[in-house]
Amino acid sequence: MIKENFITQISAMQAYYGKNIKSEIVALYWNSLKDISDELFNSMVSYIMENFIPSSQVPFPLIAHFKGAAGLSGESRVQSAITTIKQAVERFGAYKSVDFGDPALHAVINRFGGWPEICSWGNKGEWKFQEKNFLNAYKCALESNENAGPVSGLFEIDNNGKDDRLWSDRQKQFAIGNSKPRQMEWRGADFSNRIENKTEPQKQIDSINSLIENIGTEK
């Protein structure tokens, strides 16, 4: 998301709800929501402003309200994860490793036999028997904050532990390229902790924090 769009929308919401938020709290919102696209974030804001009713206890929408509006929490997230897995199977297949940007989802996929096994469920008709169990396992994994890295495809699995000292440079580059996890974009994905995804220098991050601090302070 472009930081200026975030600031504009949050400022408008503060005016709409008559509630100014401390800069450090706004920074928490930014850090949690910055990887969402501008289009989706704008839709989330519109949905919240049409449906959120402030109270004395919760005068301004919480981060959970934003994520719920985007389908990033609750039952909608769980169902979205299943749809995303099936799309990734079609897109990448069993040979490529996949990063769903969701450590809990990775953990559950590994628990059910790993990515190649999940990819075979469609051919074997296993989804109709396993989907309910998978959904329940994913809910539990989210609640307990289970954590696992990107799921490995057959290419990465087959090459793990092999001695590459006899490989040519071209073979090594081919192996590296095919073992690198493919990122699967979906509403539940968070790639903010991926080193290769962090392209902005620190001075830009400092600039963002400076802009955020100007949004408003608690009265």
Buried (B, 14 or more C-beta within 10 A) or exposed (E): BEBEBBBBBBBEBBEBBEBBBEBEBBBEBBBBBBBBBEEBBBBBBEBBBEEBEEEEEEEBBEBEBBBBBBBBBEEBBBEBBBEBBBEBBEEBBBBBBBBBBBBBBBBBBBBBEBBBBBBEBEEEEBBEEBEEEBBEBBBEBBEEEBEBEBBBBBBBBEBEEEEEEEBEEEEEEEBEEBBBBBBBEBBBBBBEEEEEEEEEEEEEEEEBBEBBBEBBEEE
